[in-house]
Amino acid sequence: MADRRIAPLLTAGITAAASLSALTPATAFAVDGAPAAEAPLRPYTKQQQLAWQRCDANSPAAFECATVKVPLDYGNPGGKKLELAISRLKASSTKERRGVLLLNPGGPGAPGLRLPVDPGMKFSAEVKRQYDIIGFDLRGAGQSSPVSCGLTADEQNINYPYKAETFAKDVERARTVAEKCRAAAGDKLPHLTTRNSARDMDAIRAALGEEKISFLGASYGTYLGAVYLQLFPQRADRFVLDSANDPTRIYRGTFQDMAKADEQAFTRWTEWTARHHATYGLGGTPAEVRKTFWDLMAQANRKPILFEGRKLTGDGIRADNGTFFHVRKAAERIAALKKAAEGKNPAPSGTPGQTRNDQAQEPGGNGDGSDNDDNYASIAWSVMCADTGTWPRDPERYRRDAIRDKARYPLYGDFAAAIRPCAFWKRGSEPQTRIDNKAGALIVQNEWDSQTPLFAAQAMHRALRGSRMLTVEGGEGHGVLGIDPASCADKNATAYLITGKLPTEDLTCRA
């Protein structure tokens, strides 16, 4: 899922000897994981001459960009082509250089081209010596033959509560998004899949003349990495997966897993907040804290609370499914909301006369209903809808599930089960990839992650049977690496990239 920030990664410095191996000329990448016929793919595997040039005048001179051509349909490599935007920072040591490290920040569709020079990407000196750091935009995203469906900000909004009186409007909105995307990019949509993006990664490998690639992916990027490991295990070197999806729950189940995790986090929050009643005044027992919160939600639905320049309904507050994974921040926020509702401590109202309902927006949405750059939302729906055929087609199924899940998971259940454009999307070009292999990888995961819960990462670990998992006990939020340069997680991830040695067993670090 969308990683709303690009987590700074791998800042820890670890001194370790490089495990070097000579690289042989690149071999042809595959259509389905098996070696492909050379002739149809030769324009992509053997004949690409990358024209590297400085990415832009505002970036370091060493930051270079180029374009890699790939087929829109790998089953018809002589047909239409796409252009992938890639970037690199060369390894600082020719002698110690091992190969290339590809990066993906999540999404699907979050921009990845500038990751090598993103201020948050603080790689250790050892990693920089050994690897060319490679960024790229996913097919259809950013500068890689971008897709735009012409969606308004309202159509990019992902979070709508279930209400019987608005359900017909929600269905029509989802249908409109699917129809707009089909009209704008119908020939591309069946091929905007994770399976093809994994093949694109292998095309990048071939164009760079590498025998293998290493990879660091976050959030959705963990699924992309897992699909690559399934299709091309022999070409995978060192893979680090930060905050992992459950590959068996892509993607409707991913949303619904968020709702389940929200309830777990909310229970933990009520217990923590009750212990700090003297500070926050929200209740001396978990039951009292829970009642305070839900009374506040009911009050906000009757009369929206003016807070931080916005009028917040209870449904609008519920739309932020990450609130309760940070217990202290959540207690501070709910206490401030309670005071604002009581008129005791009203927050600044922002620009006079300009307030809006607090409905979470997909990246690109500006909240005012106007048209804007919708590429992120367009490619996100394109990938999520085309990757799998498990989206229900009957709108009434979504209604029933939303009612059921709201009762089961009151915080976010109806949002998670809501109808999506995928209900009206044409099928992708291939079945979903089943992840089941013994390829090596390091999975790092916070215990309290709002987007990819711990139980989802554990499912990824079971599917990648050669992986090791590092769990940050007490870790809060989405994204592990780079938060603390000296952390146990950062040190282990960096050591693996440098030495290639996975831990001998699963690890637990303390936050």
Kinemage of the C-alpha trace (Angstrom):
@kinemage 1
@onewidth
@group {chain A} dominant
@subgroup {mainchain}
@vectorlist {calphas} color= white
{ca met a 1} P 0.000 0.000 0.000
{ca ala a 2} L 0.911 3.618 -0.261
{ca asp a 3} L 3.764 4.619 1.958
{ca arg a 4} L 2.852 8.210 2.821
{ca arg a 5} L 6.456 9.051 3.548
{ca ile a 6} L 9.618 7.697 1.986
{ca ala a 7} L 11.401 6.193 4.951
{ca pro a 8} L 15.107 6.999 5.159
{ca leu a 9} L 16.873 3.700 4.878
{ca leu a 10} L 20.059 2.055 5.965
{ca thr a 11} L 21.953 4.803 7.731
{ca ala a 12} L 23.920 2.546 10.013
{ca gly a 13} L 27.613 2.146 9.287
{ca ile a 14} L 28.989 -1.358 9.628
{ca thr a 15} L 32.494 -2.402 8.759
{ca ala a 16} L 32.405 -5.687 6.909
{ca ala a 17} L 34.408 -7.322 4.170
{ca ala a 18} L 32.719 -7.411 0.800
{ca ser a 19} L 31.898 -10.791 -0.660
{ca leu a 20} L 32.860 -10.217 -4.264
{ca ser a 21} L 32.071 -12.366 -7.238
{ca ala a 22} L 32.806 -11.885 -10.900
{ca leu a 23} L 29.772 -11.039 -12.999
{ca thr a 24} L 29.168 -12.781 -16.280
{ca pro a 25} L 27.356 -11.145 -19.209
{ca ala a 26} L 23.631 -10.659 -18.689
{ca thr a 27} L 21.338 -13.423 -19.794
{ca ala a 28} L 17.922 -12.960 -21.352
{ca phe a 29} L 15.111 -12.246 -18.923
{ca ala a 30} L 12.031 -14.422 -18.985
{ca val a 31} L 8.375 -14.148 -19.819
{ca asp a 32} L 7.223 -16.462 -17.027
{ca gly a 33} L 10.375 -17.042 -15.039
{ca ala a 34} L 11.799 -19.627 -17.418
{ca pro a 35} L 14.550 -18.643 -19.859
{ca ala a 36} L 13.040 -16.851 -22.815
{ca ala a 37} L 13.751 -17.230 -26.480
{ca glu a 38} L 16.592 -14.891 -27.386
{ca ala a 39} L 15.401 -13.458 -30.695
{ca pro a 40} L 12.162 -11.645 -29.751
{ca leu a 41} L 13.760 -10.189 -26.627
{ca arg a 42} L 17.108 -9.252 -28.131
{ca pro a 43} L 16.155 -5.556 -28.525
{ca tyr a 44} L 15.706 -5.445 -24.756
{ca thr a 45} L 18.396 -7.814 -23.510
{ca lys a 46} L 21.319 -7.268 -25.856
{ca gln a 47} L 20.875 -4.167 -27.964
{ca gln a 48} L 19.970 -1.386 -25.522
{ca gln a 49} L 22.583 1.322 -25.299
{ca leu a 50} L 21.713 3.487 -22.317
{ca ala a 51} L 22.315 7.213 -22.841
{ca trp a 52} L 23.205 8.347 -19.335
{ca gln a 53} L 23.089 12.070 -18.644
{ca arg a 54} L 22.809 14.366 -15.671
{ca cys a 55} L 19.232 14.136 -14.382
{ca asp a 56} L 18.781 17.887 -13.913
{ca ala a 57} L 20.696 21.011 -13.068
{ca asn a 58} L 19.505 21.013 -9.457
{ca ser a 59} L 20.813 17.523 -8.695
{ca pro a 60} L 24.388 16.374 -8.079
{ca ala a 61} L 26.399 15.909 -11.267
{ca ala a 62} L 26.931 12.258 -10.311
{ca phe a 63} L 23.179 11.605 -10.348
{ca glu a 64} L 22.501 10.234 -13.838
{ca cys a 65} L 19.288 9.302 -15.638
{ca ala a 66} L 18.511 7.149 -18.658
{ca thr a 67} L 15.630 5.384 -20.366
{ca val a 68} L 15.102 1.632 -20.714
{ca lys a 69} L 12.677 0.312 -23.322
{ca val a 70} L 10.404 -2.599 -22.381
{ca pro a 71} L 7.476 -4.281 -24.126
{ca leu a 72} L 4.003 -3.311 -22.986
{ca asp a 73} L 3.065 -6.992 -23.302
{ca tyr a 74} L 5.841 -9.497 -22.608
{ca gly a 75} L 3.783 -12.091 -24.439
{ca asn a 76} L 4.133 -9.937 -27.565
{ca pro a 77} L 7.588 -8.344 -27.296
{ca gly a 78} L 7.414 -7.049 -30.871
{ca gly a 79} L 4.345 -4.950 -30.105
{ca lys a 80} L 3.957 -1.642 -28.291
{ca lys a 81} L 6.781 -0.431 -26.108
{ca leu a 82} L 7.048 1.528 -22.870
{ca glu a 83} L 9.934 3.699 -21.707
{ca leu a 84} L 11.098 3.279 -18.121
{ca ala a 85} L 12.866 6.188 -16.429
{ca ile a 86} L 15.818 4.964 -14.359
{ca ser a 87} L 18.548 6.717 -12.382
{ca arg a 88} L 21.791 5.831 -10.667
{ca leu a 89} L 24.511 6.900 -8.316
{ca lys a 90} L 27.597 4.867 -9.151
{ca ala a 91} L 29.424 2.900 -6.477
{ca ser a 92} L 32.133 5.030 -4.935
{ca ser a 93} L 34.723 2.244 -5.192
{ca thr a 94} L 35.539 0.455 -8.424
{ca lys a 95} L 37.533 -2.145 -6.519
{ca glu a 96} L 34.828 -2.970 -3.971
{ca arg a 97} L 31.850 -2.622 -6.320
{ca arg a 98} L 29.536 -5.636 -6.137
{ca gly a 99} L 26.648 -4.685 -8.411
{ca val a 100} L 23.397 -2.736 -8.396
{ca leu a 101} L 20.828 -2.065 -5.672
{ca leu a 102} L 17.351 -1.247 -6.990
{ca leu a 103} L 14.947 0.739 -4.817
{ca asn a 104} L 11.149 0.898 -4.623
{ca pro a 105} L 9.290 3.121 -2.117
{ca gly a 106} L 5.863 1.473 -2.281
{ca gly a 107} L 2.528 2.602 -3.581
{ca pro a 108} L 1.937 0.957 -5.983
{ca gly a 109} L 3.069 3.894 -8.078
{ca ala a 110} L 5.005 6.076 -5.645
{ca pro a 111} L 7.805 7.908 -7.499
{ca gly a 112} L 11.111 6.094 -7.244
{ca leu a 113} L 13.327 7.851 -9.770
{ca arg a 114} L 14.854 10.335 -7.300
{ca leu a 115} L 15.292 7.922 -4.399
{ca pro a 116} L 19.089 7.658 -4.802
{ca val a 117} L 19.403 11.383 -3.957
{ca asp a 118} L 16.400 11.714 -1.642
{ca pro a 119} L 17.570 13.415 1.592
{ca gly a 120} L 16.010 10.620 3.595
{ca met a 121} L 18.026 7.891 1.879
{ca lys a 122} L 21.133 7.849 4.044
{ca phe a 123} L 23.046 4.777 3.027
{ca ser a 124} L 26.141 3.735 4.893
{ca ala a 125} L 29.504 4.392 3.261
{ca glu a 126} L 30.001 0.637 2.896
{ca val a 127} L 26.786 0.238 0.928
{ca lys a 128} L 27.687 3.197 -1.296
{ca arg a 129} L 31.097 1.692 -2.040
{ca gln a 130} L 29.647 -1.652 -3.091
{ca tyr a 131} L 26.554 -0.718 -5.063
{ca asp a 132} L 25.343 1.457 -7.872
{ca ile a 133} L 22.150 2.798 -6.278
{ca ile a 134} L 19.364 2.534 -8.874
{ca gly a 135} L 16.043 4.370 -8.813
{ca phe a 136} L 13.197 3.855 -11.259
{ca asp a 137} L 9.581 4.781 -11.791
{ca leu a 138} L 7.178 1.867 -12.076
{ca arg a 139} L 5.635 1.307 -15.522
{ca gly a 140} L 2.836 3.829 -15.924
{ca ala a 141} L 4.072 5.965 -13.020
{ca gly a 142} L 6.112 9.138 -12.760
{ca gln a 143} L 8.224 9.499 -15.884
{ca ser a 144} L 7.802 5.898 -17.089
{ca ser a 145} L 5.178 6.231 -19.843
{ca pro a 146} L 2.799 7.701 -17.243
{ca val a 147} L -0.896 6.887 -17.066
{ca ser a 148} L -3.434 9.573 -16.213
{ca cys a 149} L -7.137 8.830 -15.970
{ca gly a 150} L -8.185 12.471 -15.491
{ca leu a 151} L -9.518 11.858 -11.980
{ca thr a 152} L -10.799 14.664 -9.788
{ca ala a 153} L -9.620 14.925 -6.187
{ca asp a 154} L -12.938 13.433 -5.050
{ca glu a 155} L -12.394 10.449 -7.345
{ca gln a 156} L -8.912 9.948 -5.938
{ca asn a 157} L -10.251 9.779 -2.395
{ca ile a 158} L -9.963 6.249 -1.090
{ca asn a 159} L -11.866 6.577 2.187
{ca tyr a 160} L -15.647 6.635 2.330
{ca pro a 161} L -17.670 5.297 5.264
{ca tyr a 162} L -20.573 3.013 4.559
{ca lys a 163} L -23.943 4.732 4.740
{ca ala a 164} L -27.074 3.276 3.208
{ca glu a 165} L -28.115 6.673 1.878
{ca thr a 166} L -24.804 7.320 0.072
{ca phe a 167} L -23.980 3.813 -1.146
{ca ala a 168} L -25.447 4.346 -4.626
{ca lys a 169} L -23.238 7.421 -5.021
{ca asp a 170} L -20.191 5.428 -3.881
{ca val a 171} L -20.948 2.749 -6.475
{ca glu a 172} L -21.267 5.335 -9.215
{ca arg a 173} L -17.993 6.997 -8.192
{ca ala a 174} L -16.140 3.665 -8.370
{ca arg a 175} L -17.706 2.911 -11.750
{ca thr a 176} L -16.732 6.355 -13.075
{ca val a 177} L -13.082 5.896 -12.068
{ca ala a 178} L -12.935 2.562 -13.910
{ca glu a 179} L -14.584 4.031 -16.997
{ca lys a 180} L -12.285 7.069 -17.051
{ca cys a 181} L -9.193 4.876 -16.821
{ca arg a 182} L -10.479 2.548 -19.525
{ca ala a 183} L -11.117 5.518 -21.829
{ca ala a 184} L -7.720 7.108 -21.144
{ca ala a 185} L -5.475 4.024 -21.158
{ca gly a 186} L -7.536 0.958 -22.004
{ca asp a 187} L -4.808 -0.755 -24.048
{ca lys a 188} L -2.269 -0.397 -21.236
{ca leu a 189} L -4.406 -1.358 -18.247
{ca pro a 190} L -4.260 -5.177 -18.536
{ca his a 191} L -0.460 -4.992 -18.583
{ca leu a 192} L 0.093 -2.606 -15.644
{ca thr a 193} L 0.750 -5.439 -13.232
{ca thr a 194} L 3.296 -6.267 -10.586
{ca arg a 195} L 4.251 -9.351 -12.583
{ca asn a 196} L 5.212 -7.145 -15.530
{ca ser a 197} L 6.975 -4.643 -13.272
{ca ala a 198} L 9.094 -7.513 -11.955
{ca arg a 199} L 9.950 -8.354 -15.575
{ca asp a 200} L 10.792 -4.684 -16.045
{ca met a 201} L 13.254 -4.966 -13.171
{ca asp a 202} L 14.876 -7.832 -15.009
{ca ala a 203} L 14.967 -5.759 -18.183
{ca ile a 204} L 16.778 -3.064 -16.193
{ca arg a 205} L 19.202 -5.707 -14.971
{ca ala a 206} L 19.867 -6.839 -18.526
{ca ala a 207} L 20.269 -3.267 -19.803
{ca leu a 208} L 22.794 -2.573 -17.052
{ca gly a 209} L 24.763 -5.683 -18.007
{ca glu a 210} L 24.375 -7.299 -14.596
{ca glu a 211} L 24.035 -10.976 -13.823
{ca lys a 212} L 22.039 -10.322 -10.657
{ca ile a 213} L 20.344 -7.481 -8.816
{ca ser a 214} L 19.937 -6.585 -5.172
{ca phe a 215} L 16.779 -4.840 -4.045
{ca leu a 216} L 15.372 -2.761 -1.224
{ca gly a 217} L 11.596 -2.312 -1.248
{ca ala a 218} L 9.138 -0.861 1.253
{ca ser a 219} L 5.414 -1.546 1.693
{ca tyr a 220} L 4.038 -2.462 -1.781
{ca gly a 221} L 7.693 -2.733 -2.801
{ca thr a 222} L 7.929 -5.880 -0.676
{ca tyr a 223} L 5.316 -7.553 -2.866
{ca leu a 224} L 7.124 -6.394 -6.003
{ca gly a 225} L 10.324 -7.866 -4.600
{ca ala a 226} L 8.586 -11.131 -3.729
{ca val a 227} L 7.186 -11.465 -7.250
{ca tyr a 228} L 10.682 -10.933 -8.672
{ca leu a 229} L 11.996 -13.640 -6.344
{ca gln a 230} L 9.262 -15.976 -7.607
{ca leu a 231} L 9.948 -15.326 -11.298
{ca phe a 232} L 13.717 -14.860 -11.232
{ca pro a 233} L 15.216 -16.489 -8.115
{ca gln a 234} L 18.460 -17.243 -9.941
{ca arg a 235} L 18.964 -13.523 -10.675
{ca ala a 236} L 18.255 -12.232 -7.170
{ca asp a 237} L 21.217 -11.358 -4.974
{ca arg a 238} L 20.387 -9.569 -1.686
{ca phe a 239} L 16.765 -8.562 -1.067
{ca val a 240} L 15.594 -6.446 1.877
{ca leu a 241} L 11.815 -6.122 2.348
{ca asp a 242} L 10.691 -3.387 4.767
{ca ser a 243} L 7.089 -3.636 6.084
{ca ala a 244} L 5.708 -6.554 4.124
{ca asn a 245} L 2.339 -7.358 2.589
{ca asp a 246} L 0.593 -10.701 2.910
{ca pro a 247} L 0.987 -12.022 -0.671
{ca thr a 248} L -2.152 -14.160 -0.309
{ca arg a 249} L -4.321 -11.116 0.519
{ca ile a 250} L -3.536 -8.851 -2.433
{ca tyr a 251} L -5.337 -6.390 -2.464
{ca arg a 252} L -8.835 -6.344 -1.050
{ca gly a 253} L -7.610 -8.417 1.836
{ca thr a 254} L -4.833 -5.869 2.391
{ca phe a 255} L -7.401 -3.173 3.121
{ca gln a 256} L -9.399 -5.490 5.344
{ca asp a 257} L -6.279 -6.511 7.247
{ca met a 258} L -5.758 -2.830 8.058
{ca ala a 259} L -9.165 -2.789 9.725
{ca lys a 260} L -8.322 -5.849 11.808
{ca ala a 261} L -4.989 -4.325 12.825
{ca asp a 262} L -6.698 -1.050 13.732
{ca glu a 263} L -8.812 -2.803 16.361
{ca gln a 264} L -5.741 -4.486 17.836
{ca ala a 265} L -3.930 -1.149 18.009
{ca phe a 266} L -6.993 0.584 19.483
{ca thr a 267} L -7.217 -1.987 22.293
{ca arg a 268} L -3.523 -1.485 23.090
{ca trp a 269} L -4.064 2.302 23.032
{ca thr a 270} L -6.963 2.187 25.484
{ca glu a 271} L -4.826 0.191 27.906
{ca trp a 272} L -1.860 2.568 27.599
{ca thr a 273} L -4.021 5.689 27.833
{ca ala a 274} L -5.839 4.400 30.932
{ca arg a 275} L -2.465 4.066 32.640
{ca his a 276} L -1.827 7.731 31.782
{ca his a 277} L -5.213 9.089 32.826
{ca ala a 278} L -3.556 11.733 35.014
{ca thr a 279} L -1.933 13.197 31.903
{ca tyr a 280} L -4.679 12.934 29.293
{ca gly a 281} L -7.917 12.710 31.276
{ca leu a 282} L -9.535 10.235 28.887
{ca gly a 283} L -10.455 7.536 31.421
{ca gly a 284} L -8.941 5.487 34.207
{ca thr a 285} L -9.752 2.081 32.689
{ca pro a 286} L -9.604 0.784 29.107
{ca ala a 287} L -13.416 0.618 29.057
{ca glu a 288} L -13.660 4.270 30.127
{ca val a 289} L -11.149 5.351 27.472
{ca arg a 290} L -13.065 3.431 24.831
{ca lys a 291} L -16.346 5.073 25.900
{ca thr a 292} L -14.757 8.542 25.855
{ca phe a 293} L -13.567 8.004 22.289
{ca trp a 294} L -16.849 6.678 20.912
{ca asp a 295} L -18.865 9.368 22.705
{ca leu a 296} L -16.591 11.904 21.016
{ca met a 297} L -17.189 10.268 17.610
{ca ala a 298} L -20.962 10.404 18.104
{ca gln a 299} L -20.750 14.063 19.123
{ca ala a 300} L -18.600 14.908 16.063
{ca asn a 301} L -21.103 13.205 13.754
{ca arg a 302} L -23.883 15.344 15.240
{ca lys a 303} L -21.819 18.539 15.121
{ca pro a 304} L -18.398 18.531 13.419
{ca ile a 305} L -15.470 19.624 15.595
{ca leu a 306} L -13.455 22.602 14.389
{ca phe a 307} L -9.859 21.404 14.779
{ca glu a 308} L -6.673 22.517 13.037
{ca gly a 309} L -8.645 24.470 10.468
{ca arg a 310} L -10.960 21.597 9.553
{ca lys a 311} L -14.440 20.514 10.504
{ca leu a 312} L -14.052 16.921 11.604
{ca thr a 313} L -16.918 14.459 11.689
{ca gly a 314} L -16.603 11.208 13.575
{ca asp a 315} L -16.399 9.393 10.252
{ca gly a 316} L -13.676 11.778 9.145
{ca ile a 317} L -11.667 10.998 12.274
{ca arg a 318} L -12.131 7.268 11.716
{ca ala a 319} L -10.830 7.616 8.163
{ca asp a 320} L -7.267 8.000 9.465
{ca asn a 321} L -6.519 4.352 10.058
{ca gly a 322} L -3.006 5.017 11.380
{ca thr a 323} L -3.922 7.061 14.451
{ca phe a 324} L -3.741 4.472 17.218
{ca phe a 325} L -0.495 2.786 16.260
{ca his a 326} L 1.412 5.623 17.960
{ca val a 327} L -0.025 5.498 21.470
{ca arg a 328} L 1.365 8.759 22.831
{ca lys a 329} L 0.574 10.797 19.720
{ca ala a 330} L -2.920 9.302 19.609
{ca ala a 331} L -3.594 10.187 23.233
{ca glu a 332} L -2.417 13.739 22.630
{ca arg a 333} L -4.608 14.082 19.548
{ca ile a 334} L -7.776 12.635 21.065
{ca ala a 335} L -7.321 14.728 24.235
{ca ala a 336} L -6.959 17.850 22.071
{ca leu a 337} L -10.029 16.898 20.035
{ca lys a 338} L -12.008 16.413 23.239
{ca lys a 339} L -11.024 19.865 24.499
{ca ala a 340} L -11.910 21.426 21.154
{ca ala a 341} L -15.315 19.727 21.257
{ca glu a 342} L -15.866 21.154 24.743
{ca gly a 343} L -14.794 24.612 23.613
{ca lys a 344} L -12.023 24.655 26.218
{ca asn a 345} L -9.043 24.830 23.927
{ca pro a 346} L -10.116 25.498 20.319
{ca ala a 347} L -7.357 24.921 17.793
{ca pro a 348} L -6.420 27.647 15.295
{ca ser a 349} L -9.061 27.715 12.581
{ca gly a 350} L -6.720 28.475 9.679
{ca thr a 351} L -7.934 30.733 6.906
{ca pro a 352} L -11.262 32.279 7.961
{ca gly a 353} L -14.213 30.649 6.290
{ca gln a 354} L -12.208 27.810 4.752
{ca thr a 355} L -12.769 24.451 6.400
{ca arg a 356} L -13.312 21.008 4.969
{ca asn a 357} L -14.455 17.633 6.119
{ca asp a 358} L -11.547 15.427 7.132
{ca gln a 359} L -11.659 12.726 4.473
{ca ala a 360} L -8.279 11.140 3.820
{ca gln a 361} L -7.020 11.829 0.307
{ca glu a 362} L -4.896 9.707 -1.932
{ca pro a 363} L -1.615 11.424 -2.890
{ca gly a 364} L -2.358 14.040 -5.508
{ca gly a 365} L -5.750 14.901 -4.052
{ca asn a 366} L -5.858 18.468 -2.751
{ca gly a 367} L -9.186 18.173 -1.021
{ca asp a 368} L -11.002 20.910 -2.931
{ca gly a 369} L -12.588 18.807 -5.662
{ca ser a 370} L -10.449 20.271 -8.443
{ca asp a 371} L -8.569 18.379 -11.135
{ca asn a 372} L -4.886 17.770 -10.373
{ca asp a 373} L -2.016 15.425 -11.098
{ca asp a 374} L -3.728 12.074 -10.688
{ca asn a 375} L -0.916 9.792 -11.827
{ca tyr a 376} L -0.339 8.210 -8.420
{ca ala a 377} L -3.997 7.324 -7.920
{ca ser a 378} L -4.355 6.212 -11.554
{ca ile a 379} L -1.445 3.784 -11.445
{ca ala a 380} L -2.342 2.568 -7.953
{ca trp a 381} L -5.813 1.497 -9.060
{ca ser a 382} L -4.442 0.140 -12.345
{ca val a 383} L -2.036 -2.185 -10.538
{ca met a 384} L -4.343 -3.177 -7.697
{ca cys a 385} L -7.209 -3.956 -10.054
{ca ala a 386} L -5.198 -5.779 -12.737
{ca asp a 387} L -2.990 -7.844 -10.429
{ca thr a 388} L -5.741 -10.114 -9.183
{ca gly a 389} L -9.149 -11.348 -10.264
{ca thr a 390} L -10.452 -11.715 -6.704
{ca trp a 391} L -12.299 -8.382 -6.560
{ca pro a 392} L -16.061 -9.061 -6.286
{ca arg a 393} L -18.161 -7.851 -9.214
{ca asp a 394} L -21.490 -7.469 -7.430
{ca pro a 395} L -21.902 -4.097 -5.631
{ca glu a 396} L -24.224 -5.760 -3.135
{ca arg a 397} L -21.329 -7.918 -1.965
{ca tyr a 398} L -19.481 -4.744 -0.963
{ca arg a 399} L -22.570 -3.454 0.852
{ca arg a 400} L -22.918 -6.656 2.861
{ca asp a 401} L -19.209 -6.791 3.663
{ca ala a 402} L -19.117 -3.137 4.740
{ca ile a 403} L -22.037 -3.673 7.136
{ca arg a 404} L -20.441 -6.849 8.503
{ca asp a 405} L -16.946 -5.376 8.865
{ca lys a 406} L -18.175 -2.167 10.483
{ca ala a 407} L -19.717 -4.316 13.200
{ca arg a 408} L -16.605 -6.471 13.458
{ca tyr a 409} L -14.034 -3.668 13.192
{ca pro a 410} L -15.828 -0.424 14.160
{ca leu a 411} L -12.870 1.889 13.593
{ca tyr a 412} L -12.142 1.209 9.928
{ca gly a 413} L -14.062 -1.880 8.843
{ca asp a 414} L -16.589 -0.163 6.578
{ca phe a 415} L -13.879 1.962 4.930
{ca ala a 416} L -11.770 -1.133 4.259
{ca ala a 417} L -14.635 -3.138 2.753
{ca ala a 418} L -15.993 -0.258 0.656
{ca ile a 419} L -16.631 -0.648 -3.038
{ca arg a 420} L -13.590 0.095 -5.225
{ca pro a 421} L -13.076 0.823 -8.932
{ca cys a 422} L -11.762 -2.743 -9.233
{ca ala a 423} L -15.361 -3.987 -9.125
{ca phe a 424} L -15.741 -2.568 -12.658
{ca trp a 425} L -12.192 -3.115 -13.973
{ca lys a 426} L -11.342 -5.416 -16.849
{ca arg a 427} L -9.255 -8.415 -15.898
{ca gly a 428} L -5.483 -8.227 -16.045
{ca ser a 429} L -3.510 -10.072 -18.683
{ca glu a 430} L -2.462 -12.914 -16.334
{ca pro a 431} L -3.456 -14.623 -13.098
{ca gln a 432} L -2.019 -13.389 -9.824
{ca thr a 433} L 1.469 -14.602 -8.972
{ca arg a 434} L 1.584 -17.226 -6.212
{ca ile a 435} L 4.528 -16.626 -3.901
{ca asp a 436} L 6.129 -19.882 -2.739
{ca asn a 437} L 9.899 -20.252 -2.988
{ca lys a 438} L 13.123 -20.675 -1.024
{ca ala a 439} L 14.921 -17.549 -2.238
{ca gly a 440} L 16.810 -15.624 0.421
{ca ala a 441} L 15.514 -12.294 1.735
{ca leu a 442} L 15.509 -10.239 4.929
{ca ile a 443} L 12.077 -9.017 6.082
{ca val a 444} L 12.061 -6.204 8.645
{ca gln a 445} L 8.815 -5.309 10.411
{ca asn a 446} L 7.464 -3.115 13.199
{ca glu a 447} L 5.203 -4.842 15.698
{ca trp a 448} L 2.661 -2.009 15.397
{ca asp a 449} L 2.383 -1.149 11.708
{ca ser a 450} L -0.842 0.455 10.463
{ca gln a 451} L -0.531 -0.354 6.745
{ca thr a 452} L 1.141 -3.750 6.640
{ca pro a 453} L 0.387 -5.399 9.992
{ca leu a 454} L 2.750 -7.799 11.712
{ca phe a 455} L 0.561 -10.795 10.841
{ca ala a 456} L 0.756 -9.803 7.156
{ca ala a 457} L 4.554 -9.707 7.244
{ca gln a 458} L 4.591 -13.086 8.959
{ca ala a 459} L 2.538 -14.449 6.051
{ca met a 460} L 5.132 -13.087 3.617
{ca his a 461} L 7.831 -14.796 5.696
{ca arg a 462} L 5.999 -18.128 5.408
{ca ala a 463} L 5.659 -17.735 1.639
{ca leu a 464} L 9.353 -16.835 1.214
{ca arg a 465} L 10.658 -19.970 2.864
{ca gly a 466} L 14.295 -18.954 2.498
{ca ser a 467} L 13.766 -15.624 4.225
{ca arg a 468} L 14.644 -14.429 7.710
{ca met a 469} L 12.427 -12.034 9.624
{ca leu a 470} L 13.512 -9.268 11.964
{ca thr a 471} L 10.672 -7.972 14.160
{ca val a 472} L 10.970 -4.695 16.035
{ca glu a 473} L 9.179 -5.365 19.305
{ca gly a 474} L 7.239 -2.259 20.294
{ca gly a 475} L 8.070 -0.592 16.989
{ca glu a 476} L 5.338 1.816 15.895
{ca gly a 477} L 4.355 3.015 12.435
{ca his a 478} L 4.793 2.058 8.811
{ca gly a 479} L 8.427 1.678 7.810
{ca val a 480} L 11.338 0.439 9.897
{ca leu a 481} L 14.688 1.245 8.362
{ca gly a 482} L 16.390 4.600 8.730
{ca ile a 483} L 14.346 5.865 11.670
{ca asp a 484} L 17.270 5.230 14.032
{ca pro a 485} L 20.690 4.958 12.359
{ca ala a 486} L 22.086 2.954 15.272
{ca ser a 487} L 19.131 0.620 15.600
{ca cys a 488} L 19.375 -3.148 15.638
{ca ala a 489} L 17.224 -3.311 12.487
{ca asp a 490} L 19.393 -0.907 10.489
{ca lys a 491} L 22.597 -2.646 11.526
{ca asn a 492} L 21.323 -6.074 10.509
{ca ala a 493} L 19.926 -4.848 7.178
{ca thr a 494} L 23.160 -3.103 6.324
{ca ala a 495} L 25.254 -6.106 7.364
{ca tyr a 496} L 23.201 -8.337 5.082
{ca leu a 497} L 23.642 -6.004 2.100
{ca ile a 498} L 27.383 -5.839 2.714
{ca thr a 499} L 28.151 -9.477 3.526
{ca gly a 500} L 25.264 -11.353 1.918
{ca lys a 501} L 24.833 -13.380 5.108
{ca leu a 502} L 21.305 -13.690 6.451
{ca pro a 503} L 20.874 -14.166 10.209
{ca thr a 504} L 20.986 -17.830 11.159
{ca glu a 505} L 17.515 -17.487 12.701
{ca asp a 506} L 14.702 -14.955 12.970
{ca leu a 507} L 15.541 -11.962 15.149
{ca thr a 508} L 13.669 -9.682 17.530
{ca cys a 509} L 14.909 -6.175 18.219
{ca arg a 510} L 13.486 -3.731 20.755
{ca ala a 511} L 12.265 -0.347 19.561
